Amino acid sequence: MSTLAHVFEAAGLATIVLASMIEVVEKMHPPRALYCEFPLGRPLGLPSDAAFQRRVLEQGLSLLDAAEPVIETFPEVIEADETPMACSLPPRFDPTLPPAVDEANGLRAAYDRSVAKRGVTEVGRAITADQVPDALATLHRWAEGERWKEVPLPGKNTVAVAHDIRSYYDEAALQLVDGPPPGGRAAEAWFFETTEAGKTLLAARKALEAQEAPFPFWFYMAPGHR
């Protein structure tokens, strides 16, 4: 965003950067920046809190009258909630299958209910819902040491396949979660820390790194901090 701010400013457009990482704006020096110590992905702070978001926007817009360059800090801090959401997972049904494959099969009914209720799904960038168990079976084999060049992944694009698996699980969880819909960080923590699919994906990612697969091929399968 800081780089784009310089581009827009050069074209005569005034900009304000809402920054989540102070180190970036200090290095890039956009003309006007408001540093907000909020979780990544929440540039306006509290979801569904219009009054809080308005305060953020008002302070940001006030920088239009400040001398350039300027970096201000929003006075309130929001800590990221990394507590996994409470969501029941199906018990093992077929112990002959890799745990993640058995788990994904068990979630299919919940996924189908979610799609029927919402009328839309984010699964489909690289694989279909029917292919999720097969993709997890391949990731399991990679995690166990088989070479990724010798064991092809359905959908081929590791990043898109990982997205589809996450979407399949997130959408199934909408039908199983206890309480109100969770925030993004809670859903992320649930997937990577409590599901067999999340653990398998991270293990496969680590195995790809050890096999010296191309950096983008494995790194972007999961959030960088994972």
Steps between C-alpha positions, in 0.01 A plus 500: 500500500784739575641449150158557342464815707810644332365403156163664564658809651717541190179501297355777718282287728525553876537178698484374858652165591342300782806305608508183708881474500688809618830372361363509145380861506819614671697345215271600210411852623153549351385863523233425761465188711295401802656208685230282652614219725225265392511135385599461135196501276305741725612845384203669672529307823191348654266312263138623497587795727407798285584757770853362547559481125379856459756621756776328302383657174461845655853498638632374169320770300627766739850431366401677178555826688836397652844595376657226288631244563313398811455174690249500784406216732141411579475503881311172546654155460316181405662167580452214256286217634678178403271276706366224274126508449294230667398261227431129530672268253364164387640186666720264303298273271757318286829444685658363181502851350743780588342702785451813288326306223265329745430838662422672169262219404324542833452873441339463159141504625563823694668656196204408280256652750704819505501531120126429482430764764733770365462422131871557435838345572860617476619149421596468136815698433686181416297204627139414574359388831507143367877531453581632848558151650726404208699822541543432871612146422773643278605753764517214750733309269721807461508547875607136535799562276389420146636733233260765378625465142410130505160529670285753311254715687143530371465852373882535479512852647592447866389845613160478330448145628583610854247783462233254387567267793479792745176618340351151515575480873394856579168456323434167670583661833224758449254216556684356800639793696377561852382859551511799262704494176872519587753762398760422238785440745289262709407301189862494385619377840232231501601372157876490551510404866211257547411339166690212345483679166673809637773293663548299180522814289768648726693173504489478121614861475797426724584192295496703178737751654733216600485366144605846378183553300463852355430753775156619374398137447501425874519826695162642398312182584441649846525842666861613534497493880407132487 
